[in-house]
Amino acid sequence: MSHNHAHGGHSHSHSHTTNKRALTFSFLLIAGFMFVEFIGGILTNSLALLSDAGHMLSDSVALGLSLAAIIFGQKAATIEKTYGYKRFEILAALLNGIALVALSAYILYEAIVRLSSPPQVIGKGMMIIAIIGLLINIVVAWILSRGETKENLNVRSAFLHVLGDLLGSVGAIIAALLILLFGWNIADPIASMIVSIIVLYSGWHILKDSVNILMESKPSNIHTHEVVDILSAIPDVEDVHDLHIWMITQEFPSLTVHLRVKNDSDRDLILEQALEALADHTGIKHITIQIEGRKLKVEEPCCTLY
């Protein structure tokens, strides 16, 4: 049996530090302006501002959870938790996704109710607050974009929260312009509806990705049958079975597999070739391979591919 656990500790530590710093600054900016926008939404009677403040509240919670996930995720593994606390960030992303979906659905409902009787909105105050909100969201989005938004689902979920807010600010600015220029108060609930639908779409994808990881699904860019073909092509490998590919987190995929080989084969050489081939074609570094002879093969119907 062989284990390959080369994770690149330095790069992981650097990315965690970068993500923690980005999340800390973003949390302080978003939480601070949330109160300003909430009060402004009440004073101007703008649902677009209140919906954006609601998204910022969701963002504050999301960023706080994401920051906690980064901190807990760095804790060392224990006897009880052999993978450490890395999955905490997936739980945070799941909660963020649920919050996005729930909040967007509520704002969408409120906007539909307001369509029949649009209230009077103070367009000038709405415009000023929306512009400040846009600038804040641009700064936060830029800060988060410098983190691992592609590889880290937790940071990506926080980034999408902020993008939703940015769109909310743009929608509020457009609605304020229409109210100031033409007196179209109906633009306020319409802007809220459009932004809510966009954020709902983003939240659904975060929710789906989180559930896939918690269900231990394989990474979407790795194909099981291709892995089987790669391993089967190694000389003296007679059978590939009990193959499992899953994600601890989005940036921490794992693979285990059993290889049945010829009795007189060089098992060390097969291990080296298998580990190298898997690392080259899948990028997975956490790999466990068990080599078996004919007499040692144990059939597990529930896990066998063929």
VMD Tcl script that draws the C-alpha trace (Angstrom):
set ca {
  {0.00 0.00 0.00}
  {1.27 3.46 -0.83}
  {0.27 6.95 0.25}
  {1.14 10.15 -1.54}
  {0.30 13.15 0.64}
  {2.34 15.93 -0.96}
  {0.04 18.91 -0.49}
  {2.49 21.75 -0.96}
  {2.33 23.05 2.60}
  {3.94 26.42 1.86}
  {1.47 27.35 -0.89}
  {-1.48 26.27 1.27}
  {-0.21 28.39 4.16}
  {0.31 31.38 1.87}
  {-3.18 31.08 0.34}
  {-4.76 30.75 3.80}
  {-2.95 33.89 4.99}
  {-4.00 35.81 1.87}
  {-7.61 34.66 2.20}
  {-7.74 35.51 5.93}
  {-6.43 39.04 5.35}
  {-8.83 39.61 2.44}
  {-11.82 38.35 4.41}
  {-10.95 40.46 7.47}
  {-10.75 43.74 5.54}
  {-13.88 42.86 3.54}
  {-15.85 42.03 6.70}
  {-14.99 45.36 8.35}
  {-15.93 47.39 5.25}
  {-19.19 45.57 4.53}
  {-20.39 45.45 8.14}
  {-19.64 49.15 8.61}
  {-21.52 50.34 5.52}
  {-24.44 47.95 6.10}
  {-25.74 50.17 8.93}
  {-25.44 53.29 6.77}
  {-27.38 51.71 3.92}
  {-30.06 50.28 6.20}
  {-30.75 53.68 7.80}
  {-30.63 55.32 4.36}
  {-33.14 52.82 3.00}
  {-35.58 53.62 5.80}
  {-35.17 57.40 5.42}
  {-35.58 57.32 1.61}
  {-38.27 54.58 1.66}
  {-36.26 52.62 -0.94}
  {-36.72 48.85 -1.17}
  {-33.71 48.69 -3.49}
  {-31.50 50.17 -0.74}
  {-33.09 48.00 1.94}
  {-32.63 44.90 -0.21}
  {-29.00 45.86 -0.77}
  {-28.61 46.43 2.99}
  {-30.14 43.00 3.52}
  {-27.61 41.53 1.13}
  {-24.88 43.34 3.04}
  {-26.17 41.84 6.29}
  {-26.02 38.45 4.61}
  {-22.53 39.35 3.39}
  {-21.39 40.28 6.88}
  {-22.57 36.93 8.20}
  {-21.07 35.17 5.17}
  {-17.72 36.89 5.52}
  {-17.70 36.24 9.27}
  {-18.40 32.54 8.69}
  {-15.80 32.39 5.93}
  {-13.21 34.00 8.20}
  {-14.04 31.57 11.00}
  {-13.78 28.70 8.50}
  {-10.29 29.78 7.45}
  {-9.19 30.00 11.10}
  {-10.73 26.66 12.12}
  {-9.54 25.01 8.90}
  {-5.93 25.65 9.89}
  {-6.28 23.66 13.12}
  {-4.25 20.47 13.12}
  {-5.84 17.06 12.66}
  {-6.68 15.08 15.79}
  {-7.26 11.43 16.59}
  {-11.00 12.02 16.35}
  {-10.86 14.36 13.32}
  {-8.19 12.84 11.11}
  {-8.74 15.42 8.34}
  {-8.71 18.29 10.81}
  {-11.36 21.00 10.46}
  {-11.04 21.58 6.73}
  {-14.71 20.75 6.12}
  {-15.76 23.69 8.31}
  {-15.31 25.97 5.29}
  {-17.74 23.81 3.29}
  {-20.31 24.11 6.08}
  {-19.79 27.88 5.98}
  {-20.27 27.92 2.20}
  {-23.45 25.84 2.62}
  {-24.86 28.31 5.15}
  {-23.89 31.19 2.85}
  {-25.71 29.56 -0.05}
  {-28.84 29.00 2.04}
  {-28.73 32.63 3.21}
  {-28.40 33.91 -0.36}
  {-31.33 31.84 -1.61}
  {-33.60 32.69 1.34}
  {-32.83 36.41 1.33}
  {-33.21 36.72 -2.44}
  {-36.57 34.92 -2.34}
  {-37.82 37.27 0.42}
  {-36.72 40.45 -1.40}
  {-38.29 39.12 -4.61}
  {-41.58 38.62 -2.79}
  {-41.48 42.13 -1.28}
  {-40.71 43.65 -4.68}
  {-43.68 41.87 -6.30}
  {-45.97 43.20 -3.55}
  {-44.71 46.75 -4.17}
  {-45.30 46.56 -7.92}
  {-49.05 47.06 -7.52}
  {-48.57 50.21 -5.42}
  {-45.08 51.71 -5.71}
  {-44.33 53.97 -2.70}
  {-42.76 57.41 -2.96}
  {-38.96 57.22 -2.88}
  {-36.48 60.03 -2.16}
  {-34.40 59.63 -5.30}
  {-31.55 62.01 -4.42}
  {-30.75 60.40 -1.07}
  {-31.12 56.97 -2.62}
  {-28.62 57.93 -5.36}
  {-25.97 59.21 -2.92}
  {-26.11 56.11 -0.70}
  {-26.18 53.75 -3.69}
  {-23.05 55.35 -5.19}
  {-21.17 55.06 -1.89}
  {-22.33 51.44 -1.66}
  {-21.09 50.75 -5.18}
  {-17.63 52.13 -4.35}
  {-17.46 50.06 -1.15}
  {-18.48 46.90 -3.00}
  {-15.96 47.51 -5.78}
  {-13.16 47.81 -3.21}
  {-14.30 44.65 -1.36}
  {-14.73 42.68 -4.61}
  {-11.19 43.69 -5.62}
  {-9.81 42.61 -2.25}
  {-11.55 39.22 -2.41}
  {-10.61 38.66 -6.06}
  {-6.97 38.61 -4.94}
  {-7.73 35.54 -2.82}
  {-8.27 31.96 -3.99}
  {-11.76 32.59 -5.47}
  {-11.47 29.77 -8.01}
  {-9.98 27.03 -5.85}
  {-11.65 27.84 -2.54}
  {-15.44 27.41 -2.48}
  {-15.71 29.26 0.81}
  {-13.96 32.40 -0.48}
  {-15.86 32.14 -3.78}
  {-19.18 32.09 -1.94}
  {-18.19 35.26 -0.05}
  {-17.02 36.83 -3.33}
  {-20.37 36.05 -4.99}
  {-22.19 37.60 -2.03}
  {-20.25 40.82 -2.64}
  {-20.86 40.69 -6.40}
  {-24.56 40.42 -5.63}
  {-24.25 43.56 -3.51}
  {-22.35 45.31 -6.27}
  {-25.16 44.52 -8.70}
  {-27.62 45.70 -6.08}
  {-25.84 49.04 -5.88}
  {-25.86 49.38 -9.69}
  {-29.57 48.55 -9.74}
  {-30.27 51.10 -7.02}
  {-28.35 53.80 -8.93}
  {-30.28 53.10 -12.13}
  {-33.58 53.09 -10.22}
  {-32.66 56.38 -8.50}
  {-31.89 57.98 -11.89}
  {-35.26 56.89 -13.28}
  {-37.02 58.23 -10.18}
  {-35.17 61.57 -10.32}
  {-35.57 62.09 -14.07}
  {-39.02 60.64 -14.76}
  {-40.64 60.06 -11.37}
  {-40.83 56.32 -12.03}
  {-41.13 54.98 -8.48}
  {-41.88 51.55 -9.91}
  {-38.20 51.36 -10.92}
  {-37.31 50.70 -7.27}
  {-39.11 47.32 -6.90}
  {-38.15 46.33 -10.46}
  {-34.45 46.89 -9.69}
  {-34.86 44.81 -6.52}
  {-36.46 41.97 -8.49}
  {-33.69 41.86 -11.10}
  {-30.91 41.84 -8.52}
  {-32.69 39.22 -6.40}
  {-32.98 36.85 -9.37}
  {-29.26 37.22 -10.17}
  {-28.25 36.64 -6.54}
  {-30.67 33.70 -6.32}
  {-28.89 32.09 -9.27}
  {-25.46 32.55 -7.64}
  {-26.70 31.27 -4.29}
  {-28.15 28.15 -5.89}
  {-24.79 27.26 -7.45}
  {-22.95 27.75 -4.15}
  {-25.57 25.58 -2.44}
  {-25.25 22.86 -5.08}
  {-21.43 22.83 -4.98}
  {-21.43 22.65 -1.18}
  {-23.85 19.73 -1.12}
  {-21.80 17.90 -3.78}
  {-18.69 18.14 -1.61}
  {-20.52 17.09 1.55}
  {-21.90 14.11 -0.42}
  {-18.27 13.29 -1.32}
  {-18.79 13.66 -5.06}
  {-15.79 13.58 -7.36}
  {-14.35 16.82 -8.80}
  {-16.18 17.75 -12.02}
  {-12.92 17.99 -13.99}
  {-11.90 14.38 -13.24}
  {-13.55 11.50 -15.08}
  {-13.66 8.11 -13.37}
  {-13.33 6.00 -16.49}
  {-10.31 8.00 -17.67}
  {-8.61 7.27 -14.33}
  {-9.41 3.55 -14.77}
  {-7.94 3.62 -18.30}
  {-4.77 5.37 -17.09}
  {-4.18 2.80 -14.35}
  {-5.11 -0.16 -16.56}
  {-2.51 0.91 -19.11}
  {0.34 0.40 -16.61}
  {2.26 -2.81 -17.40}
  {1.38 -5.82 -15.19}
  {-1.84 -4.22 -13.84}
  {-4.60 -6.78 -14.36}
  {-7.54 -5.10 -12.65}
  {-8.59 -1.74 -11.18}
  {-11.27 -1.76 -8.51}
  {-12.54 0.00 -5.36}
  {-11.76 3.35 -6.95}
  {-12.98 6.33 -4.92}
  {-12.48 9.98 -5.85}
  {-13.90 12.69 -3.60}
  {-13.27 16.16 -2.21}
  {-12.44 17.02 1.39}
  {-12.69 20.64 0.23}
  {-12.72 22.04 -3.30}
  {-8.94 22.49 -3.20}
  {-8.27 19.14 -1.47}
  {-9.32 16.23 -3.72}
  {-8.47 12.67 -2.66}
  {-8.26 9.29 -4.37}
  {-8.01 5.69 -3.20}
  {-7.81 2.63 -5.43}
  {-6.92 -1.08 -5.39}
  {-4.76 -2.53 -8.17}
  {-4.53 -6.25 -8.82}
  {-1.19 -7.04 -10.42}
  {0.69 -10.09 -11.69}
  {2.33 -12.15 -8.95}
  {5.84 -11.75 -10.37}
  {5.54 -8.00 -11.06}
  {7.69 -5.22 -9.62}
  {5.20 -3.67 -7.21}
  {7.37 -0.71 -6.26}
  {7.72 0.23 -9.92}
  {3.95 -0.07 -10.46}
  {3.33 2.18 -7.47}
  {5.73 4.81 -8.80}
  {4.17 4.70 -12.26}
  {0.62 4.84 -10.89}
  {1.31 7.78 -8.57}
  {3.10 9.71 -11.30}
  {0.38 9.03 -13.89}
  {-2.43 10.04 -11.51}
  {-0.65 13.21 -10.38}
  {0.06 14.23 -13.98}
  {-3.46 13.59 -15.33}
  {-5.63 14.56 -12.36}
  {-3.53 16.92 -10.24}
  {-4.53 14.96 -7.11}
  {-1.79 14.82 -4.50}
  {-3.58 12.90 -1.73}
  {-3.52 9.38 -3.22}
  {-3.67 5.97 -1.56}
  {-3.01 2.85 -3.66}
  {-3.28 -0.74 -2.47}
  {-1.48 -3.38 -4.53}
  {-2.99 -6.87 -4.49}
  {-1.98 -10.26 -5.85}
  {-4.53 -12.77 -7.13}
  {-5.01 -14.43 -3.74}
  {-5.34 -11.15 -1.87}
  {-8.12 -9.58 -3.93}
  {-11.21 -8.90 -1.83}
  {-14.42 -8.35 -3.75}
  {-16.75 -5.63 -2.53}
  {-19.80 -5.64 -4.81}
  {-21.04 -2.30 -3.43}
  {-17.84 -0.55 -4.45}
  {-16.78 -2.44 -7.60}
  {-16.95 -0.43 -10.84}
  {-17.70 -3.32 -13.15}
}
mol new
graphics top color blue
foreach p $ca { graphics top sphere $p radius 0.5 }
foreach p [lrange $ca 0 end-1] q [lrange $ca 1 end] { graphics top cylinder $p $q radius 0.2 }
display resetview
